[in-house]
Amino acid sequence: MTDAIQTRIATQRAALEDTLDQIEERINVPRQVGRLTDKAKASYDENPVPWIIGATAVAISVVGIVAWALLSDD
């Protein structure tokens, strides 16, 4: 009977440890940012055209907003 209880405790402890490791993994911001950065780099290496188009669109938008702010008659 005691061995069964000890086994059950060990099993529950291992499950709890696994759950805590998963939670830590999800809330570890630097690790998540690193993964996202690696994913973005791989995406760019695979096909840079959408990234170039997106960067160009952002640049045009910023220039347009700055020009509008400077040249508007408010």
C-alpha positions as CSV (number, residue, x, y, z in Angstrom):
1,M,0.0,0.0,0.0
2,T,2.8,2.5,0.9
3,D,4.6,1.7,-2.4
4,A,1.4,2.4,-4.4
5,I,1.1,5.8,-2.6
6,Q,4.7,6.6,-3.2
7,T,4.4,5.7,-6.9
8,R,1.3,7.9,-7.2
9,I,3.0,10.8,-5.5
10,A,6.0,10.5,-7.8
11,T,3.8,10.4,-10.8
12,Q,1.8,13.4,-9.7
13,R,5.1,15.3,-8.9
14,A,6.4,14.5,-12.4
15,A,3.2,15.7,-14.0
16,L,3.3,18.9,-12.0
17,E,6.9,19.5,-12.9
18,D,6.1,19.0,-16.6
19,T,3.2,21.5,-16.3
20,L,5.3,24.1,-14.6
21,D,8.0,23.7,-17.3
22,Q,5.4,24.2,-20.0
23,I,4.1,27.4,-18.2
24,E,7.6,28.7,-17.9
25,E,8.2,28.1,-21.5
26,R,5.1,30.1,-22.5
27,I,5.8,33.1,-20.4
28,N,9.6,33.3,-21.1
29,V,9.5,36.4,-23.2
30,P,13.2,36.4,-24.4
31,R,12.9,32.8,-25.5
32,Q,9.6,33.6,-27.4
33,V,11.2,36.6,-29.0
34,G,14.2,34.5,-30.1
35,R,11.9,31.9,-31.6
36,L,9.9,34.6,-33.4
37,T,13.1,36.2,-34.7
38,D,14.4,32.8,-36.0
39,K,11.1,32.1,-37.7
40,A,11.1,35.6,-39.4
41,K,14.7,35.1,-40.5
42,A,13.8,31.7,-42.0
43,S,10.8,33.2,-43.7
44,Y,12.9,36.0,-45.2
45,D,15.6,33.5,-46.3
46,E,12.9,31.4,-48.0
47,N,11.2,34.2,-49.8
48,P,12.3,37.8,-49.3
49,V,9.8,39.4,-51.7
50,P,6.9,39.8,-49.2
51,W,9.2,41.3,-46.7
52,I,10.6,43.8,-49.2
53,I,7.1,44.8,-50.3
54,G,6.0,45.1,-46.7
55,A,9.0,47.3,-45.7
56,T,8.4,49.5,-48.8
57,A,4.7,49.9,-47.9
58,V,5.6,50.9,-44.3
59,A,8.3,53.4,-45.6
60,I,5.8,55.0,-48.0
61,S,3.2,55.2,-45.3
62,V,5.6,56.9,-42.9
63,V,6.8,59.3,-45.5
64,G,3.2,60.1,-46.4
65,I,2.2,60.7,-42.7
66,V,5.2,62.9,-42.1
67,A,4.6,64.9,-45.3
68,W,0.9,65.3,-44.4
69,A,1.8,66.5,-40.9
70,L,4.3,69.0,-42.2
71,L,2.3,70.3,-45.1
72,S,-1.2,70.4,-43.6
73,D,-2.7,73.8,-42.8
74,D,-4.0,73.0,-39.3
